[in-house]
Structures are given as C-alpha cells and as structure tokens.
C-alpha cells in the first residue's frame, strides 16, 4: 500500500470506525477464522482487533473512475487504521466473467499504488461454505426451492404499492426442499427449472425482502472452478457470507446497495443463529458513488461505447476506465489526490470534471519534466544566421527543481515555430511575430521579423527574420533586449516528426443524454447524441530531439501546450507516440451546456 498520503480527513465512515474501536467491538474476536466444510477454515486476520475492509469487484468488465474512489477509500482506511484491505473477486456469475478481467483488475489496483499482501480471495473459493449455509437455511425453515417460471415469479413479486403473493411451492417440506436442492447441485435439472429462495416476507415494503433468490441453476464453465458447479449463488446472498468468512469489519459499498442492507443482515443473522459464523458480524456502510460531469460510468453504456466502436477499445484514452486513464497519462497520485479532495459523504453529488483535471495538473506540474514540441509547425528562417552552423541553447528540465539540471537544445538557421505565433496583420495586443516586431526565441536569441513567403493560394509557407548575435539567453548583454513576446521553437535540422494525439472530453455536455433547455417533455435523447466529434485529433508535430528517447508512460509538460505521455501501447524504441493528458488550464469554461 502506498505510504505517501495526505492527513486523513474526518467523515461519517471514520466516525463509525472510531466508535467501534473505542468500544473494543472487535477485541474479542476468535483467532482461526470461520469454520467450513470438512474441517477447513476461511481466511483469518493476523490481528483480530484491527479493522478489515475489502474491495470486491465482479470480474465482468474493466474498472472505471468510480471504482478508483472505492479502491482509495477501502485501502486508505485500512492503511490509516493499521488494518488490512482484501482484494476479492465476486465471481458468482460464470456467464459474464473472464480471466482477462481478473488480470486487468489486479493490474489496476497495483497501478493505483495499493497492495493487498496475502489477502487475495475469490467468492468461488467459498462455494462449499455457501452450499453448506444454504442447506442449513433449508433445514431451519428459512429457505425453499421454488419451481415457478421466471415470468410467474416476476408477476407474483408485487409492486412498490402492492404486496407480493406467496409461491405455491413455499410450503414444501424441509425434506423435499433439501432433496430438490441437492438434485439441483447434482445437475439433474436444466437452467431455470428451479431456484432456491429465502423465506422472508412477500408483503414486505422492501421488495428486496420478498423471498429473494439465493441459488440458481447455471450449466456454465467458471473461470476459476471450471465445471465443478452447476448451481451458483446470487450476489446478494454470497457477498455478506464472503465478508463474514474473511472477518471483514466494515463492508463499505455505494448507496444503490442501501435497500439490500436488510437482506445482508438477515443472511448473516440466520446463519449465525446456527453457530456457523462468529460474532461480531460485518456491518454494511453505504456512501455516495462518484458522479462526474462529461462522463458516463454506467457499465452498460461503457460496453455499448466499446462494442459499437465509438471508441477504440477498453483502453481508449477517452474512456473513464482505469486502463484508459492510465493510457491517457493520468497518474495514480492524481487519482488519490482527487478522491481525497472530493471526500466521502452519504449525499449524492455531481463533481465537475475540472476538479479531476485540476488534481492531475497539480501532480503533473510537480513531477513532469519540461520539453519543447511544435504542434502546428511553420518554418522560421533566420536569414543572417550562418548556413551550416549550429549551437546549443540550454533549457531547464524543471523550473521548480534546479537539481534536475538543464539539457542542451540544438539551434540552427531554420527552426519550426507554431503557426499561430505569426500573423502578417496582427490584432491589437498581439506580441508575437509580425513584420517589424521582435520576439525572444525561448532559451535562445532575440529575432526581428522581416517578412514571409507564401504559396500561390496565399498561405504562409515560411517566416523570415534576423537575429541579434549578442542576445542569446544566459550570455552577457542578453538583457539589453526587451521584448514582449516569447515563443518556443525547435531546430528543423535536429527535430523529428512525431504523431501526437490530442484527446479531449468524449462528450460535449456535462450530462450526456440528459435533458437540455428547450427540449420537449416527450423528447428522448440518447447519450450517444452528445459524443464530441473532435474528442480525438491526430497531428504530425515536430519535437525536440531529447523526446526521441522517451519510454512508454514517460510524462512531460510540452511548454505552452499541456501535459503529454508516451503511449504505453503504441510507442516503440526511438519512436514514441504521445497522447495529450490535460491542457495547462481548463479550456472548456462555463459556456458548455
């Protein structure tokens, strides 16, 4: 786990933990874990008196920015309280889970700077316990096998205003239920023929307590257990059991699980009544999920973006997936700073994307070395500089870190400058190159513009100037030249052409697919309607030669342009490809709606 973190900020979850520890709630927990089938035991804490949290992703997709908030919260609490955080895969749905997703999640959590040590678990490793507990619930009269069709169960479930109806199979005897469940496990029935349900209350105002499903039949190969099982537990049944078996103290999840908490508690309480779980039992605590402007974090919508090829895969730098963010050049430190800055609360809120970007800028401004890149090249010819000559100018690697020293930047008669740094007829207040004006070439000489060349269509193809030989930065006499303009450049002889990808926000509006002012009441607008057609632009830039040695994931500030990263996927030795991570300041303003 990362050791560098800001001082913890109090929140309602920390207040709960503080109260539990002060009361010695976990001090009397037994050593040795939970009892399991055939004398086996589940995971046991090294220090039963300390807190244990967990990050429990389902391995059915790639993690997104919302998961980063949960990762930082759970691992951060364990770090700050001297406890442990488990990485656990809630792999109870074999039809949607793959090893690819498991590996990507492991990589993402490590990349964010956290370490679970020996505490890596799979829900599928507890299937024996879960079956044992299900049989106990049957024998105790708390569960039954229902043979209704899915449509019949849906019709009998009731609504928010109407109670549900008991299943005609709810009164089956314990012996019949136990026999049917064991035959389900033995693979005697097809998918959907039967389902095991908890027997709670079909009239409960909480629909989640209307005899929720516990086990269903699925003849599917599991990524971890293969073909051992043909019945699989429901997530809402499995999750509390996993927490209890691992001696989790505080099971922290997002608000959409708040209505499920009564069932979470019911499962653990019923099993504990049979002496199969030790107390104190885990407690579920809900917090508000991450909601960001200009972003969709719905797994369904992310899948649609990928499968319909609106983006270039799960690691597209425009996607709010952690693999995409990493490829974009976002940093683990920036994610941790962001989650600390937005805090934790019970109330839903919408966070401006600028807050996220500002956190990345803050980290990158401190860590990224500076380099020079010309993104829209225009030739600048210094007519009075001797042909064939060249010399070195020197630029600091980082203006805030003198200890990083300076690098040599080659200078020659022909340079590349930004096209926007020359105007033949400039507007008022324009201090860059135009005929008769002087500017300083950053880290180099002062030059005076003398004119330009044009093609037959009237487009400027080259700018001409003269330099002042005694005006080189860092040499005696250089300060005698006062200019208002200061532009960057690279030597045409020494620079190299490079593909640079200018990424922007994937959506044009802060609420993709949401209502806009003036919309008709019955207008349905899809989130795909708000995709930004300019969210990705490929350009051929001219870069200073030092950038040719950049390694994948090396990050730099391209002066005046923002922060860029050498693409971790497409860069090759001596041929890095750069992605723009974020501009130097927010370029969206308040005009977008």
Buried (B, 14 or more C-beta within 10 A) or exposed (E): BBEEBEEEEEBEBBEBBEEBBEEEBBEEBEEEBBBBEEEEEBBBBEEBBBBBBBBBBBBBBBBBBBBBBBBBBBBBBBBBBEBBBBBBBBBBBBEEBBEEBBEBBBBBBEBBBBEBEEBEBBBBBBBBBBBBBBBBBBBBEBBBBBBBEEEBBEEBBBEEEEBBBBBEBBEBEEEBBBBBBBBBBEEEBEEEBBBBBBBBBBEBEBBBBBBBBBBBBBEBEBBBBEEEBBBBBBBBBBBBBBBBBBBBBBBBBBEEBBEBBBBBBBBBEBBBEBEBBBEEBBBBBBBBBBEBBBBBBEBEBBBBBBEEEBBEBBBBBBBBBBBBBBBBBBBBBBBBBBBBBBEBEEEEEEBBBBEBBBBBBBBBBEBBBBBBBBBBBBBBBBEEBEEEEEEEBEBBBBEEEEEEEBBEBBBBBBBBBBBEBBBBEBEEEBBBBBBEBBBBBBBBBBBBBBEBEEEEEEEBEBBBBBBBEEBBBEEEEBEEBEBEBBBBBBBBBBBBEBBBBBBBBBBBBBBBBEEEEEEEEEEEBEBBEBBBEEBBEEEEBBBBBBBBEBEBBBBBBBBBBBBBBBBBEBBEEEEBBBBBBBBBEBEBEEEEE
